[in-house]
Amino acid sequence: MKNGKNRPRGAAMRAFSLCSELAVSAAACVFLGVFLGKTLDRLLDTSPWLLLVFSLMGAAAALRTLFVLAKKGMR
């Protein structure tokens, strides 16, 4: 089934898959940072400092993940 009709659909599905992976990965990084920050703030009574630190670290990890996955998707 390698005709010209399936090619655009396959490319669209790969693009959709990459976009979905980017979105889920970015959201997971930020969520994990916020969760860890809130949990540690509650345990160590340092509110809101660890939430801020881990939120920024989660955002940085999300950006790094986005660049890595986007580079992988361009191959």
PyMOL Python script that loads the backbone (N, CA, C, O; Angstrom):
from pymol import cmd

cmd.read_pdbstr("""\
ATOM      1  N   MET A   1       0.817  -1.198   0.000  1.00  0.00           N
ATOM      2  CA  MET A   1       0.000   0.000   0.000  1.00  0.00           C
ATOM      3  C   MET A   1       0.855   1.254   0.000  1.00  0.00           C
ATOM      4  O   MET A   1       0.623   2.174   0.784  1.00  0.00           O
ATOM      5  N   LYS A   2       1.800   1.285  -0.842  1.00  0.00           N
ATOM      6  CA  LYS A   2       2.641   2.476  -0.921  1.00  0.00           C
ATOM      7  C   LYS A   2       2.275   3.261  -2.162  1.00  0.00           C
ATOM      8  O   LYS A   2       2.971   3.217  -3.176  1.00  0.00           O
ATOM      9  N   ASN A   3       1.186   3.970  -2.063  1.00  0.00           N
ATOM     10  CA  ASN A   3       0.827   4.846  -3.166  1.00  0.00           C
ATOM     11  C   ASN A   3       0.845   6.288  -2.674  1.00  0.00           C
ATOM     12  O   ASN A   3       1.056   6.538  -1.487  1.00  0.00           O
ATOM     13  N   GLY A   4       0.632   7.208  -3.551  1.00  0.00           N
ATOM     14  CA  GLY A   4       0.708   8.625  -3.200  1.00  0.00           C
ATOM     15  C   GLY A   4      -0.383   9.090  -2.269  1.00  0.00           C
ATOM     16  O   GLY A   4      -0.247  10.142  -1.644  1.00  0.00           O
ATOM     17  N   LYS A   5      -1.468   8.337  -2.155  1.00  0.00           N
ATOM     18  CA  LYS A   5      -2.591   8.760  -1.320  1.00  0.00           C
ATOM     19  C   LYS A   5      -2.304   8.613   0.165  1.00  0.00           C
ATOM     20  O   LYS A   5      -2.806   9.414   0.952  1.00  0.00           O
ATOM     21  N   ASN A   6      -1.530   7.640   0.580  1.00  0.00           N
ATOM     22  CA  ASN A   6      -1.260   7.403   2.000  1.00  0.00           C
ATOM     23  C   ASN A   6      -0.141   8.277   2.542  1.00  0.00           C
ATOM     24  O   ASN A   6      -0.026   8.435   3.757  1.00  0.00           O
ATOM     25  N   ARG A   7       0.662   8.833   1.699  1.00  0.00           N
ATOM     26  CA  ARG A   7       1.816   9.609   2.138  1.00  0.00           C
ATOM     27  C   ARG A   7       1.431  10.844   2.967  1.00  0.00           C
ATOM     28  O   ARG A   7       1.988  11.026   4.049  1.00  0.00           O
ATOM     29  N   PRO A   8       0.507  11.697   2.510  1.00  0.00           N
ATOM     30  CA  PRO A   8       0.162  12.861   3.324  1.00  0.00           C
ATOM     31  C   PRO A   8      -0.458  12.481   4.663  1.00  0.00           C
ATOM     32  O   PRO A   8      -0.211  13.143   5.671  1.00  0.00           O
ATOM     33  N   ARG A   9      -1.256  11.430   4.681  1.00  0.00           N
ATOM     34  CA  ARG A   9      -1.865  11.022   5.937  1.00  0.00           C
ATOM     35  C   ARG A   9      -0.816  10.535   6.933  1.00  0.00           C
ATOM     36  O   ARG A   9      -0.909  10.827   8.125  1.00  0.00           O
ATOM     37  N   GLY A  10       0.175   9.800   6.450  1.00  0.00           N
ATOM     38  CA  GLY A  10       1.242   9.328   7.322  1.00  0.00           C
ATOM     39  C   GLY A  10       2.054  10.478   7.883  1.00  0.00           C
ATOM     40  O   GLY A  10       2.424  10.463   9.057  1.00  0.00           O
ATOM     41  N   ALA A  11       2.331  11.467   7.062  1.00  0.00           N
ATOM     42  CA  ALA A  11       3.078  12.635   7.526  1.00  0.00           C
ATOM     43  C   ALA A  11       2.260  13.425   8.533  1.00  0.00           C
ATOM     44  O   ALA A  11       2.804  13.935   9.512  1.00  0.00           O
ATOM     45  N   ALA A  12       0.975  13.530   8.303  1.00  0.00           N
ATOM     46  CA  ALA A  12       0.110  14.249   9.239  1.00  0.00           C
ATOM     47  C   ALA A  12       0.034  13.519  10.574  1.00  0.00           C
ATOM     48  O   ALA A  12       0.033  14.151  11.630  1.00  0.00           O
ATOM     49  N   MET A  13      -0.031  12.206  10.531  1.00  0.00           N
ATOM     50  CA  MET A  13      -0.079  11.430  11.769  1.00  0.00           C
ATOM     51  C   MET A  13       1.232  11.539  12.550  1.00  0.00           C
ATOM     52  O   MET A  13       1.223  11.601  13.779  1.00  0.00           O
ATOM     53  N   ARG A  14       2.350  11.562  11.838  1.00  0.00           N
ATOM     54  CA  ARG A  14       3.636  11.730  12.525  1.00  0.00           C
ATOM     55  C   ARG A  14       3.724  13.111  13.161  1.00  0.00           C
ATOM     56  O   ARG A  14       4.214  13.249  14.282  1.00  0.00           O
ATOM     57  N   ALA A  15       3.255  14.130  12.456  1.00  0.00           N
ATOM     58  CA  ALA A  15       3.270  15.490  13.004  1.00  0.00           C
ATOM     59  C   ALA A  15       2.358  15.587  14.216  1.00  0.00           C
ATOM     60  O   ALA A  15       2.718  16.211  15.214  1.00  0.00           O
ATOM     61  N   PHE A  16       1.180  14.977  14.140  1.00  0.00           N
ATOM     62  CA  PHE A  16       0.256  14.980  15.278  1.00  0.00           C
ATOM     63  C   PHE A  16       0.866  14.250  16.467  1.00  0.00           C
ATOM     64  O   PHE A  16       0.732  14.686  17.611  1.00  0.00           O
ATOM     65  N   SER A  17       1.530  13.147  16.190  1.00  0.00           N
ATOM     66  CA  SER A  17       2.180  12.376  17.254  1.00  0.00           C
ATOM     67  C   SER A  17       3.274  13.195  17.932  1.00  0.00           C
ATOM     68  O   SER A  17       3.382  13.192  19.158  1.00  0.00           O
ATOM     69  N   LEU A  18       4.078  13.890  17.147  1.00  0.00           N
ATOM     70  CA  LEU A  18       5.147  14.718  17.708  1.00  0.00           C
ATOM     71  C   LEU A  18       4.573  15.858  18.537  1.00  0.00           C
ATOM     72  O   LEU A  18       5.075  16.147  19.623  1.00  0.00           O
ATOM     73  N   CYS A  19       3.532  16.505  18.039  1.00  0.00           N
ATOM     74  CA  CYS A  19       2.910  17.607  18.789  1.00  0.00           C
ATOM     75  C   CYS A  19       2.312  17.110  20.099  1.00  0.00           C
ATOM     76  O   CYS A  19       2.423  17.775  21.129  1.00  0.00           O
ATOM     77  N   SER A  20       1.686  15.954  20.058  1.00  0.00           N
ATOM     78  CA  SER A  20       1.122  15.376  21.279  1.00  0.00           C
ATOM     79  C   SER A  20       2.217  15.051  22.286  1.00  0.00           C
ATOM     80  O   SER A  20       2.076  15.314  23.481  1.00  0.00           O
ATOM     81  N   GLU A  21       3.298  14.483  21.796  1.00  0.00           N
ATOM     82  CA  GLU A  21       4.418  14.144  22.683  1.00  0.00           C
ATOM     83  C   GLU A  21       5.025  15.405  23.298  1.00  0.00           C
ATOM     84  O   GLU A  21       5.373  15.411  24.479  1.00  0.00           O
ATOM     85  N   LEU A  22       5.153  16.457  22.515  1.00  0.00           N
ATOM     86  CA  LEU A  22       5.676  17.725  23.024  1.00  0.00           C
ATOM     87  C   LEU A  22       4.779  18.278  24.128  1.00  0.00           C
ATOM     88  O   LEU A  22       5.267  18.690  25.181  1.00  0.00           O
ATOM     89  N   ALA A  23       3.486  18.286  23.892  1.00  0.00           N
ATOM     90  CA  ALA A  23       2.548  18.851  24.863  1.00  0.00           C
ATOM     91  C   ALA A  23       2.534  18.051  26.164  1.00  0.00           C
ATOM     92  O   ALA A  23       2.576  18.629  27.250  1.00  0.00           O
ATOM     93  N   VAL A  24       2.475  16.751  26.061  1.00  0.00           N
ATOM     94  CA  VAL A  24       2.428  15.908  27.256  1.00  0.00           C
ATOM     95  C   VAL A  24       3.732  16.010  28.043  1.00  0.00           C
ATOM     96  O   VAL A  24       3.709  16.084  29.271  1.00  0.00           O
ATOM     97  N   SER A  25       4.853  16.015  27.353  1.00  0.00           N
ATOM     98  CA  SER A  25       6.153  16.108  28.029  1.00  0.00           C
ATOM     99  C   SER A  25       6.314  17.447  28.750  1.00  0.00           C
ATOM    100  O   SER A  25       6.775  17.489  29.890  1.00  0.00           O
ATOM    101  N   ALA A  26       5.937  18.530  28.091  1.00  0.00           N
ATOM    102  CA  ALA A  26       6.048  19.853  28.709  1.00  0.00           C
ATOM    103  C   ALA A  26       5.147  19.953  29.926  1.00  0.00           C
ATOM    104  O   ALA A  26       5.567  20.448  30.972  1.00  0.00           O
ATOM    105  N   ALA A  27       3.915  19.490  29.800  1.00  0.00           N
ATOM    106  CA  ALA A  27       2.985  19.553  30.926  1.00  0.00           C
ATOM    107  C   ALA A  27       3.471  18.694  32.096  1.00  0.00           C
ATOM    108  O   ALA A  27       3.339  19.088  33.255  1.00  0.00           O
ATOM    109  N   ALA A  28       4.027  17.529  31.794  1.00  0.00           N
ATOM    110  CA  ALA A  28       4.516  16.644  32.850  1.00  0.00           C
ATOM    111  C   ALA A  28       5.690  17.270  33.596  1.00  0.00           C
ATOM    112  O   ALA A  28       5.766  17.163  34.820  1.00  0.00           O
ATOM    113  N   CYS A  29       6.600  17.917  32.886  1.00  0.00           N
ATOM    114  CA  CYS A  29       7.745  18.563  33.538  1.00  0.00           C
ATOM    115  C   CYS A  29       7.291  19.668  34.480  1.00  0.00           C
ATOM    116  O   CYS A  29       7.750  19.748  35.620  1.00  0.00           O
ATOM    117  N   VAL A  30       6.400  20.510  34.007  1.00  0.00           N
ATOM    118  CA  VAL A  30       5.920  21.622  34.839  1.00  0.00           C
ATOM    119  C   VAL A  30       5.115  21.082  36.015  1.00  0.00           C
ATOM    120  O   VAL A  30       5.294  21.542  37.143  1.00  0.00           O
ATOM    121  N   PHE A  31       4.235  20.116  35.774  1.00  0.00           N
ATOM    122  CA  PHE A  31       3.433  19.540  36.853  1.00  0.00           C
ATOM    123  C   PHE A  31       4.318  18.910  37.914  1.00  0.00           C
ATOM    124  O   PHE A  31       4.082  19.093  39.108  1.00  0.00           O
ATOM    125  N   LEU A  32       5.326  18.175  37.494  1.00  0.00           N
ATOM    126  CA  LEU A  32       6.224  17.533  38.452  1.00  0.00           C
ATOM    127  C   LEU A  32       6.972  18.570  39.295  1.00  0.00           C
ATOM    128  O   LEU A  32       7.134  18.386  40.501  1.00  0.00           O
ATOM    129  N   GLY A  33       7.427  19.657  38.667  1.00  0.00           N
ATOM    130  CA  GLY A  33       8.099  20.714  39.412  1.00  0.00           C
ATOM    131  C   GLY A  33       7.192  21.367  40.437  1.00  0.00           C
ATOM    132  O   GLY A  33       7.601  21.594  41.576  1.00  0.00           O
ATOM    133  N   VAL A  34       5.966  21.670  40.043  1.00  0.00           N
ATOM    134  CA  VAL A  34       5.006  22.283  40.976  1.00  0.00           C
ATOM    135  C   VAL A  34       4.668  21.315  42.109  1.00  0.00           C
ATOM    136  O   VAL A  34       4.612  21.709  43.274  1.00  0.00           O
ATOM    137  N   PHE A  35       4.446  20.053  41.763  1.00  0.00           N
ATOM    138  CA  PHE A  35       4.113  19.061  42.782  1.00  0.00           C
ATOM    139  C   PHE A  35       5.237  18.899  43.799  1.00  0.00           C
ATOM    140  O   PHE A  35       4.994  18.892  45.006  1.00  0.00           O
ATOM    141  N   LEU A  36       6.462  18.771  43.309  1.00  0.00           N
ATOM    142  CA  LEU A  36       7.596  18.633  44.231  1.00  0.00           C
ATOM    143  C   LEU A  36       7.771  19.879  45.090  1.00  0.00           C
ATOM    144  O   LEU A  36       8.023  19.777  46.291  1.00  0.00           O
ATOM    145  N   GLY A  37       7.640  21.050  44.481  1.00  0.00           N
ATOM    146  CA  GLY A  37       7.787  22.291  45.233  1.00  0.00           C
ATOM    147  C   GLY A  37       6.745  22.432  46.319  1.00  0.00           C
ATOM    148  O   GLY A  37       7.076  22.798  47.446  1.00  0.00           O
ATOM    149  N   LYS A  38       5.487  22.148  46.004  1.00  0.00           N
ATOM    150  CA  LYS A  38       4.426  22.254  47.010  1.00  0.00           C
ATOM    151  C   LYS A  38       4.614  21.238  48.127  1.00  0.00           C
ATOM    152  O   LYS A  38       4.426  21.548  49.304  1.00  0.00           O
ATOM    153  N   THR A  39       4.986  20.020  47.744  1.00  0.00           N
ATOM    154  CA  THR A  39       5.169  18.975  48.751  1.00  0.00           C
ATOM    155  C   THR A  39       6.322  19.314  49.692  1.00  0.00           C
ATOM    156  O   THR A  39       6.188  19.189  50.909  1.00  0.00           O
ATOM    157  N   LEU A  40       7.440  19.739  49.138  1.00  0.00           N
ATOM    158  CA  LEU A  40       8.588  20.082  49.986  1.00  0.00           C
ATOM    159  C   LEU A  40       8.311  21.324  50.829  1.00  0.00           C
ATOM    160  O   LEU A  40       8.746  21.398  51.979  1.00  0.00           O
ATOM    161  N   ASP A  41       7.591  22.302  50.269  1.00  0.00           N
ATOM    162  CA  ASP A  41       7.215  23.477  51.057  1.00  0.00           C
ATOM    163  C   ASP A  41       6.362  23.074  52.252  1.00  0.00           C
ATOM    164  O   ASP A  41       6.551  23.592  53.352  1.00  0.00           O
ATOM    165  N   ARG A  42       5.434  22.161  52.044  1.00  0.00           N
ATOM    166  CA  ARG A  42       4.575  21.718  53.131  1.00  0.00           C
ATOM    167  C   ARG A  42       5.378  20.965  54.194  1.00  0.00           C
ATOM    168  O   ARG A  42       5.163  21.149  55.393  1.00  0.00           O
ATOM    169  N   LEU A  43       6.305  20.117  53.741  1.00  0.00           N
ATOM    170  CA  LEU A  43       7.093  19.328  54.688  1.00  0.00           C
ATOM    171  C   LEU A  43       8.114  20.169  55.459  1.00  0.00           C
ATOM    172  O   LEU A  43       8.324  19.960  56.654  1.00  0.00           O
ATOM    173  N   LEU A  44       8.745  21.121  54.765  1.00  0.00           N
ATOM    174  CA  LEU A  44       9.824  21.902  55.378  1.00  0.00           C
ATOM    175  C   LEU A  44       9.385  23.280  55.855  1.00  0.00           C
ATOM    176  O   LEU A  44      10.188  24.020  56.423  1.00  0.00           O
ATOM    177  N   ASP A  45       8.117  23.636  55.631  1.00  0.00           N
ATOM    178  CA  ASP A  45       7.558  24.923  56.040  1.00  0.00           C
ATOM    179  C   ASP A  45       8.386  26.091  55.483  1.00  0.00           C
ATOM    180  O   ASP A  45       8.794  26.987  56.222  1.00  0.00           O
ATOM    181  N   THR A  46       8.621  26.060  54.177  1.00  0.00           N
ATOM    182  CA  THR A  46       9.410  27.098  53.519  1.00  0.00           C
ATOM    183  C   THR A  46       8.600  27.844  52.466  1.00  0.00           C
ATOM    184  O   THR A  46       9.163  28.439  51.547  1.00  0.00           O
ATOM    185  N   SER A  47       7.303  27.811  52.601  1.00  0.00           N
ATOM    186  CA  SER A  47       6.408  28.375  51.588  1.00  0.00           C
ATOM    187  C   SER A  47       6.747  29.820  51.285  1.00  0.00           C
ATOM    188  O   SER A  47       7.020  30.561  52.230  1.00  0.00           O
ATOM    189  N   PRO A  48       6.751  30.265  50.089  1.00  0.00           N
ATOM    190  CA  PRO A  48       6.541  29.673  48.773  1.00  0.00           C
ATOM    191  C   PRO A  48       7.834  29.430  48.021  1.00  0.00           C
ATOM    192  O   PRO A  48       7.805  29.255  46.803  1.00  0.00           O
ATOM    193  N   TRP A  49       8.967  29.413  48.704  1.00  0.00           N
ATOM    194  CA  TRP A  49      10.265  29.428  48.033  1.00  0.00           C
ATOM    195  C   TRP A  49      10.561  28.180  47.220  1.00  0.00           C
ATOM    196  O   TRP A  49      10.995  28.275  46.072  1.00  0.00           O
ATOM    197  N   LEU A  50      10.334  27.028  47.796  1.00  0.00           N
ATOM    198  CA  LEU A  50      10.633  25.808  47.044  1.00  0.00           C
ATOM    199  C   LEU A  50       9.652  25.619  45.888  1.00  0.00           C
ATOM    200  O   LEU A  50      10.015  25.051  44.857  1.00  0.00           O
ATOM    201  N   LEU A  51       8.415  26.087  46.049  1.00  0.00           N
ATOM    202  CA  LEU A  51       7.471  26.046  44.942  1.00  0.00           C
ATOM    203  C   LEU A  51       7.989  26.879  43.775  1.00  0.00           C
ATOM    204  O   LEU A  51       7.924  26.446  42.625  1.00  0.00           O
ATOM    205  N   LEU A  52       8.496  28.056  44.063  1.00  0.00           N
ATOM    206  CA  LEU A  52       9.044  28.909  43.009  1.00  0.00           C
ATOM    207  C   LEU A  52      10.263  28.271  42.344  1.00  0.00           C
ATOM    208  O   LEU A  52      10.369  28.248  41.117  1.00  0.00           O
ATOM    209  N   VAL A  53      11.165  27.763  43.147  1.00  0.00           N
ATOM    210  CA  VAL A  53      12.393  27.162  42.614  1.00  0.00           C
ATOM    211  C   VAL A  53      12.074  25.957  41.733  1.00  0.00           C
ATOM    212  O   VAL A  53      12.576  25.848  40.614  1.00  0.00           O
ATOM    213  N   PHE A  54      11.237  25.056  42.243  1.00  0.00           N
ATOM    214  CA  PHE A  54      10.935  23.845  41.482  1.00  0.00           C
ATOM    215  C   PHE A  54      10.037  24.132  40.285  1.00  0.00           C
ATOM    216  O   PHE A  54      10.109  23.422  39.282  1.00  0.00           O
ATOM    217  N   SER A  55       9.198  25.152  40.367  1.00  0.00           N
ATOM    218  CA  SER A  55       8.399  25.542  39.203  1.00  0.00           C
ATOM    219  C   SER A  55       9.310  26.037  38.079  1.00  0.00           C
ATOM    220  O   SER A  55       9.127  25.677  36.916  1.00  0.00           O
ATOM    221  N   LEU A  56      10.283  26.859  38.433  1.00  0.00           N
ATOM    222  CA  LEU A  56      11.232  27.343  37.425  1.00  0.00           C
ATOM    223  C   LEU A  56      12.074  26.201  36.859  1.00  0.00           C
ATOM    224  O   LEU A  56      12.357  26.163  35.662  1.00  0.00           O
ATOM    225  N   MET A  57      12.467  25.280  37.723  1.00  0.00           N
ATOM    226  CA  MET A  57      13.217  24.125  37.242  1.00  0.00           C
ATOM    227  C   MET A  57      12.359  23.255  36.318  1.00  0.00           C
ATOM    228  O   MET A  57      12.859  22.730  35.322  1.00  0.00           O
ATOM    229  N   GLY A  58      11.088  23.102  36.637  1.00  0.00           N
ATOM    230  CA  GLY A  58      10.179  22.349  35.782  1.00  0.00           C
ATOM    231  C   GLY A  58       9.992  23.018  34.434  1.00  0.00           C
ATOM    232  O   GLY A  58       9.943  22.345  33.404  1.00  0.00           O
ATOM    233  N   ALA A  59       9.887  24.353  34.434  1.00  0.00           N
ATOM    234  CA  ALA A  59       9.748  25.090  33.174  1.00  0.00           C
ATOM    235  C   ALA A  59      11.016  24.962  32.339  1.00  0.00           C
ATOM    236  O   ALA A  59      10.942  24.806  31.120  1.00  0.00           O
ATOM    237  N   ALA A  60      12.173  25.028  32.979  1.00  0.00           N
ATOM    238  CA  ALA A  60      13.433  24.866  32.259  1.00  0.00           C
ATOM    239  C   ALA A  60      13.551  23.452  31.683  1.00  0.00           C
ATOM    240  O   ALA A  60      14.001  23.271  30.552  1.00  0.00           O
ATOM    241  N   ALA A  61      13.148  22.468  32.459  1.00  0.00           N
ATOM    242  CA  ALA A  61      13.175  21.086  31.965  1.00  0.00           C
ATOM    243  C   ALA A  61      12.201  20.908  30.800  1.00  0.00           C
ATOM    244  O   ALA A  61      12.488  20.169  29.859  1.00  0.00           O
ATOM    245  N   ALA A  62      11.057  21.580  30.862  1.00  0.00           N
ATOM    246  CA  ALA A  62      10.083  21.502  29.770  1.00  0.00           C
ATOM    247  C   ALA A  62      10.659  22.112  28.497  1.00  0.00           C
ATOM    248  O   ALA A  62      10.502  21.549  27.414  1.00  0.00           O
ATOM    249  N   LEU A  63      11.324  23.255  28.620  1.00  0.00           N
ATOM    250  CA  LEU A  63      11.939  23.871  27.443  1.00  0.00           C
ATOM    251  C   LEU A  63      13.018  22.984  26.846  1.00  0.00           C
ATOM    252  O   LEU A  63      13.098  22.826  25.628  1.00  0.00           O
ATOM    253  N   ARG A  64      13.835  22.412  27.696  1.00  0.00           N
ATOM    254  CA  ARG A  64      14.891  21.517  27.206  1.00  0.00           C
ATOM    255  C   ARG A  64      14.279  20.314  26.500  1.00  0.00           C
ATOM    256  O   ARG A  64      14.748  19.908  25.437  1.00  0.00           O
ATOM    257  N   THR A  65      13.246  19.751  27.083  1.00  0.00           N
ATOM    258  CA  THR A  65      12.573  18.611  26.482  1.00  0.00           C
ATOM    259  C   THR A  65      11.955  18.982  25.141  1.00  0.00           C
ATOM    260  O   THR A  65      12.005  18.202  24.190  1.00  0.00           O
ATOM    261  N   LEU A  66      11.373  20.174  25.068  1.00  0.00           N
ATOM    262  CA  LEU A  66      10.793  20.622  23.808  1.00  0.00           C
ATOM    263  C   LEU A  66      11.846  20.726  22.716  1.00  0.00           C
ATOM    264  O   LEU A  66      11.607  20.307  21.583  1.00  0.00           O
ATOM    265  N   PHE A  67      13.003  21.276  23.042  1.00  0.00           N
ATOM    266  CA  PHE A  67      14.063  21.395  22.046  1.00  0.00           C
ATOM    267  C   PHE A  67      14.584  20.026  21.617  1.00  0.00           C
ATOM    268  O   PHE A  67      14.824  19.799  20.431  1.00  0.00           O
ATOM    269  N   VAL A  68      14.760  19.124  22.561  1.00  0.00           N
ATOM    270  CA  VAL A  68      15.261  17.787  22.235  1.00  0.00           C
ATOM    271  C   VAL A  68      14.265  17.040  21.347  1.00  0.00           C
ATOM    272  O   VAL A  68      14.654  16.430  20.352  1.00  0.00           O
ATOM    273  N   LEU A  69      12.977  17.090  21.710  1.00  0.00           N
ATOM    274  CA  LEU A  69      11.979  16.376  20.916  1.00  0.00           C
ATOM    275  C   LEU A  69      11.776  17.024  19.548  1.00  0.00           C
ATOM    276  O   LEU A  69      11.565  16.322  18.560  1.00  0.00           O
ATOM    277  N   ALA A  70      11.837  18.343  19.479  1.00  0.00           N
ATOM    278  CA  ALA A  70      11.695  19.012  18.193  1.00  0.00           C
ATOM    279  C   ALA A  70      12.865  18.670  17.267  1.00  0.00           C
ATOM    280  O   ALA A  70      12.679  18.479  16.065  1.00  0.00           O
ATOM    281  N   LYS A  71      14.058  18.594  17.832  1.00  0.00           N
ATOM    282  CA  LYS A  71      15.223  18.208  17.035  1.00  0.00           C
ATOM    283  C   LYS A  71      15.076  16.772  16.541  1.00  0.00           C
ATOM    284  O   LYS A  71      15.422  16.463  15.401  1.00  0.00           O
ATOM    285  N   LYS A  72      14.565  15.904  17.398  1.00  0.00           N
ATOM    286  CA  LYS A  72      14.338  14.514  17.010  1.00  0.00           C
ATOM    287  C   LYS A  72      13.287  14.425  15.907  1.00  0.00           C
ATOM    288  O   LYS A  72      13.399  13.597  15.002  1.00  0.00           O
ATOM    289  N   GLY A  73      12.275  15.272  15.983  1.00  0.00           N
ATOM    290  CA  GLY A  73      11.207  15.245  14.996  1.00  0.00           C
ATOM    291  C   GLY A  73      11.610  15.784  13.638  1.00  0.00           C
ATOM    292  O   GLY A  73      10.941  15.497  12.645  1.00  0.00           O
ATOM    293  N   MET A  74      12.667  16.543  13.564  1.00  0.00           N
ATOM    294  CA  MET A  74      13.111  17.113  12.286  1.00  0.00           C
ATOM    295  C   MET A  74      13.927  16.128  11.468  1.00  0.00           C
ATOM    296  O   MET A  74      14.243  16.402  10.310  1.00  0.00           O
ATOM    297  N   ARG A  75      14.264  15.018  12.034  1.00  0.00           N
ATOM    298  CA  ARG A  75      15.065  14.025  11.299  1.00  0.00           C
ATOM    299  C   ARG A  75      14.233  13.294  10.306  1.00  0.00           C
ATOM    300  O   ARG A  75      14.739  12.423   9.599  1.00  0.00           O
TER     301      ARG A  75
END
""", "prot")
cmd.dss("prot")
cmd.show_as("cartoon", "prot")
cmd.util.cbc("prot")
cmd.orient("prot")
